[in-house]
């Protein structure tokens, strides 16, 4: 099964929420969708799920659009959580999974495995409104994967989680991928995207501003950081052509440069000045790329 989004556009009146996105997500892969608020991520997710129809273009999973008849094939964790506060965790999951066509006995067994994995077994018979926000989020995630979907859409899955629970959820997502689940997710936490994704698309105002393999993107991206440790003042580096920024550190500086040629010029200038304890060129972080490509005024 392959997810195909072809030249998809979505307009609401005069507003173009999504403007010509094309991508392919292969079976069993982990794909990241990035962008500031209003970039078009959630609208794209809703078109994938069949909740919204594209104005132009098409979206298919395994060659056909998703519809209610194929709802058992997909799991969805929305950014805006939607649990029923007055139902217990057990009642909630039974209701939702029965809608997916699961037998009651299968739901109970799988539910207890997930509750144990997430260390919340004591909440099985508690009402959702009695749980903390973090634990509610765990239950919402369980509701999106309990039926073992082929395609899993996660909209900001790590939002509001502490580091321990983030790692717990991250491990669960990786295990699902190993079992063959195709996963598409969005996140504002760039570190998680770097750890999990092989491929990504970065949106700004509904258009792709960056797309492809994460490793290739980082290698080909012009701007790089140079970590320098030296026993003298490095402020003079600002005058070197190609230097974008010099950030002081304890014992040195982190210098942002436009390209490798600027890094070479930087090294020559440093070597001519005095002893250098460390000079290391590193690829830009996804955070740096995100700020450069999707930052600015895109905060609708």
C-alpha positions as CSV (number, residue, x, y, z in Angstrom):
1,X,0.0,0.0,0.0
2,X,1.3,3.4,-1.0
3,X,0.0,6.9,0.0
4,X,-0.2,9.2,-3.0
5,X,-1.0,12.9,-2.9
6,X,-1.0,14.3,-6.4
7,X,-1.1,18.1,-7.1
8,X,-3.6,18.6,-4.3
9,X,-5.2,22.0,-3.7
10,X,-7.8,23.0,-1.1
11,X,-9.5,26.4,-1.2
12,X,-11.9,27.9,1.3
13,X,-13.4,30.8,-0.6
14,X,-10.4,32.9,-1.7
15,X,-8.1,31.3,0.8
16,X,-5.7,28.6,-0.5
17,X,-5.1,26.4,2.5
18,X,-3.2,23.8,0.4
19,X,-1.6,24.8,-2.9
20,X,-0.3,22.1,-5.1
21,X,1.2,19.4,-2.9
22,X,2.6,16.2,-4.5
23,X,4.2,13.4,-2.5
24,X,4.4,9.6,-2.2
25,X,4.8,7.7,1.1
26,X,5.8,4.1,0.7
27,X,4.4,1.3,2.8
28,X,6.1,1.0,6.2
29,X,7.9,4.3,6.1
30,X,7.9,7.2,8.6
31,X,7.1,10.6,6.9
32,X,7.2,14.0,8.6
33,X,5.1,17.0,7.7
34,X,6.4,20.3,9.1
35,X,5.2,23.9,9.0
36,X,4.1,26.8,11.2
37,X,0.5,27.3,12.3
38,X,-1.6,27.8,9.2
39,X,0.8,26.1,6.9
40,X,-1.7,23.5,5.7
41,X,-0.7,20.4,7.6
42,X,-4.1,19.6,9.3
43,X,-6.0,20.4,6.1
44,X,-3.8,17.9,4.2
45,X,-4.3,15.3,6.9
46,X,-8.1,15.7,6.6
47,X,-7.9,15.3,2.8
48,X,-5.9,12.1,3.2
49,X,-8.6,10.7,5.6
50,X,-11.4,11.7,3.3
51,X,-12.8,14.2,5.7
52,X,-12.3,17.0,3.2
53,X,-12.4,16.7,-0.6
54,X,-9.6,18.4,-2.5
55,X,-10.5,21.4,-4.7
56,X,-8.1,19.9,-7.2
57,X,-5.9,16.9,-7.4
58,X,-6.4,13.5,-5.6
59,X,-5.3,11.5,-2.6
60,X,-5.2,7.7,-2.7
61,X,-4.2,4.9,-0.3
62,X,-3.4,1.7,-2.1
63,X,-4.8,3.1,-5.3
64,X,-8.2,4.3,-3.9
65,X,-9.4,7.2,-1.8
66,X,-10.1,6.6,1.8
67,X,-13.7,6.5,2.8
68,X,-15.9,5.4,5.7
69,X,-16.0,1.8,4.3
70,X,-12.2,1.7,4.7
71,X,-12.0,3.3,8.1
72,X,-10.6,0.2,9.7
73,X,-7.4,0.6,7.6
74,X,-6.5,4.0,9.1
75,X,-5.7,5.5,12.6
76,X,-5.9,9.2,13.3
77,X,-4.7,11.2,16.3
78,X,-6.0,14.7,15.8
79,X,-4.2,17.7,17.2
80,X,-7.4,18.7,19.0
81,X,-8.1,15.8,21.3
82,X,-11.6,14.4,21.2
83,X,-12.3,11.9,24.0
84,X,-15.6,11.6,25.8
85,X,-14.9,12.9,29.3
86,X,-17.8,11.1,31.0
87,X,-16.9,7.7,29.7
88,X,-14.4,5.4,31.4
89,X,-11.2,4.5,29.5
90,X,-12.6,1.0,28.9
91,X,-16.0,2.2,27.7
92,X,-14.3,4.7,25.4
93,X,-12.0,2.3,23.7
94,X,-14.7,-0.4,23.4
95,X,-17.1,2.1,21.7
96,X,-14.5,3.4,19.3
97,X,-13.1,0.0,18.4
98,X,-16.5,-1.5,17.8
99,X,-17.0,1.2,15.2
100,X,-13.8,-0.2,13.6
101,X,-15.3,-3.7,13.5
102,X,-13.3,-5.3,16.3
103,X,-14.8,-8.0,18.6
104,X,-15.2,-7.0,22.3
105,X,-12.8,-9.7,23.5
106,X,-10.1,-8.6,21.0
107,X,-10.5,-5.0,22.2
108,X,-10.2,-5.9,25.9
109,X,-7.1,-7.9,25.3
110,X,-5.3,-5.4,23.1
111,X,-6.4,-2.5,25.4
112,X,-4.8,-4.1,28.4
113,X,-1.6,-4.7,26.6
114,X,-1.4,-1.0,25.6
115,X,-2.4,0.2,29.1
116,X,0.4,-1.9,30.6
117,X,2.9,-0.6,28.1
118,X,2.0,3.0,28.9
119,X,1.9,2.3,32.6
120,X,-1.7,3.3,33.1
121,X,-3.4,0.0,33.9
122,X,-5.0,1.5,37.0
123,X,-7.1,3.9,34.8
124,X,-9.0,1.3,32.9
125,X,-12.3,2.0,34.8
126,X,-11.7,5.7,35.5
127,X,-13.5,8.4,33.6
128,X,-11.4,10.3,31.1
129,X,-12.1,13.6,32.8
130,X,-10.3,12.2,35.9
131,X,-7.0,11.7,34.0
132,X,-4.2,14.2,33.6
133,X,-3.8,15.7,30.1
134,X,-0.7,13.6,29.5
135,X,-2.6,10.4,30.4
136,X,-5.6,11.5,28.3
137,X,-3.2,11.8,25.4
138,X,-2.0,8.3,25.9
139,X,-5.5,7.0,25.8
140,X,-6.2,9.0,22.6
141,X,-3.1,7.5,21.0
142,X,-4.2,4.0,22.0
143,X,-7.6,4.7,20.4
144,X,-5.8,5.5,17.1
145,X,-3.7,2.3,17.0
146,X,-5.7,-0.4,18.9
147,X,-7.2,-1.8,15.6
148,X,-3.8,-2.1,14.1
149,X,-4.2,0.3,11.2
150,X,-2.2,0.1,8.0
151,X,-1.9,3.9,7.8
152,X,-1.4,6.0,10.9
153,X,-1.9,9.8,10.9
154,X,-0.5,11.6,13.9
155,X,-1.1,15.4,14.2
156,X,1.3,16.8,16.9
157,X,1.5,13.5,18.9
158,X,4.1,14.8,21.3
159,X,2.4,18.0,22.2
160,X,2.2,18.5,26.0
161,X,4.1,15.4,26.9
162,X,7.0,15.4,29.4
163,X,10.3,13.9,28.2
164,X,9.6,10.5,29.8
165,X,6.3,10.1,28.1
166,X,7.6,11.5,24.9
167,X,10.2,8.7,24.8
168,X,7.6,6.1,25.7
169,X,5.4,7.3,22.8
170,X,8.3,7.6,20.4
171,X,9.3,4.0,21.1
172,X,5.7,2.8,20.5
173,X,5.6,4.6,17.1
174,X,8.9,3.1,16.1
175,X,7.6,-0.4,17.0
176,X,4.5,0.2,14.9
177,X,6.7,1.1,11.9
178,X,8.7,-2.1,12.4
179,X,5.5,-4.1,12.2
180,X,4.7,-2.5,8.8
181,X,2.5,0.5,9.7
182,X,2.9,3.5,7.4
183,X,3.1,6.6,9.6
184,X,2.7,10.3,8.7
185,X,3.0,12.8,11.5
186,X,3.5,16.5,12.2
187,X,5.4,18.0,15.0
188,X,6.9,21.3,16.1
189,X,9.6,19.5,18.0
190,X,12.3,19.2,15.4
191,X,14.4,16.8,17.4
192,X,11.7,14.2,17.3
193,X,11.3,14.6,13.5
194,X,15.1,14.2,13.1
195,X,15.1,11.0,15.2
196,X,12.1,9.4,13.5
197,X,11.7,10.5,9.9
198,X,13.5,9.4,6.8
199,X,11.6,11.7,4.5
200,X,9.7,14.9,5.0
201,X,7.9,17.9,3.5
202,X,8.0,21.4,4.9
203,X,5.0,23.6,4.2
204,X,4.6,27.4,4.2
205,X,1.2,28.9,3.3
206,X,0.0,25.7,1.8
207,X,3.1,25.2,-0.5
208,X,6.1,22.9,-0.2
209,X,9.2,24.9,0.5
210,X,11.4,21.9,1.1
211,X,10.8,18.2,0.4
212,X,12.8,15.0,0.2
213,X,15.1,12.7,2.2
214,X,16.2,14.3,5.5
215,X,19.8,13.2,5.2
216,X,20.1,14.5,1.7
217,X,18.4,17.8,2.7
218,X,20.9,18.4,5.5
219,X,23.9,17.5,3.4
220,X,22.9,19.8,0.5
221,X,21.7,22.7,2.6
222,X,24.0,25.6,2.2
223,X,24.2,27.1,5.7
224,X,26.3,25.2,8.2
225,X,27.6,25.7,11.7
226,X,31.2,25.7,12.7
227,X,32.1,25.0,16.3
228,X,35.4,26.7,17.3
229,X,37.3,26.6,20.5
230,X,40.2,29.0,20.8
231,X,41.9,31.0,23.5
232,X,41.3,34.5,22.0
233,X,38.5,36.9,21.0
234,X,36.6,35.6,18.0
235,X,34.5,38.7,17.3
236,X,36.6,39.5,14.3
237,X,35.0,36.5,12.5
238,X,31.9,38.7,11.7
239,X,33.9,40.5,9.1
240,X,34.7,37.4,7.0
241,X,32.6,37.0,3.9
242,X,30.0,34.3,4.2
243,X,29.8,34.4,8.0
244,X,26.1,34.8,8.9
245,X,26.3,34.9,12.7
246,X,28.8,34.5,15.5
247,X,27.5,33.2,18.8
248,X,29.8,33.3,21.8
249,X,30.3,30.1,23.9
250,X,32.4,29.2,26.9
251,X,35.9,29.0,25.4
252,X,34.9,29.8,21.8
253,X,32.0,30.3,19.4
254,X,29.4,28.8,17.1
255,X,29.7,30.4,13.7
256,X,26.9,30.1,11.1
257,X,28.3,30.2,7.5
258,X,26.6,30.3,4.1
259,X,28.5,27.4,2.6
260,X,31.6,25.2,2.7
261,X,33.7,27.9,0.9
262,X,33.0,30.2,3.8
263,X,34.0,27.5,6.2
264,X,37.3,27.1,4.4
265,X,37.9,30.9,4.6
266,X,37.0,30.8,8.2
267,X,39.5,28.1,9.0
268,X,42.3,30.0,7.2
269,X,41.6,33.1,9.2
270,X,41.5,31.2,12.5
271,X,44.7,29.3,11.7
272,X,46.6,32.5,10.9
273,X,45.4,34.1,14.2
274,X,46.6,31.6,16.8
275,X,46.2,28.2,18.3
276,X,42.9,26.5,17.7
277,X,41.7,23.7,20.1
278,X,38.7,22.7,18.0
279,X,37.3,23.4,14.6
280,X,34.4,21.3,13.6
281,X,31.9,21.8,10.7
282,X,28.5,20.3,11.4
283,X,25.4,20.0,9.2
284,X,22.6,22.4,10.1
285,X,19.9,21.1,12.5
286,X,16.4,20.6,11.2
287,X,15.5,23.5,13.6
288,X,17.9,25.8,11.7
289,X,16.4,24.7,8.3
290,X,12.9,25.1,9.6
291,X,13.4,28.6,10.9
292,X,15.1,29.6,7.6
293,X,12.6,28.0,5.2
294,X,9.2,28.1,7.1
295,X,9.8,30.9,9.6
296,X,9.1,34.6,9.1
297,X,5.5,35.8,8.9
298,X,3.8,32.4,8.5
299,X,2.0,32.3,11.8
300,X,-1.6,32.5,10.7
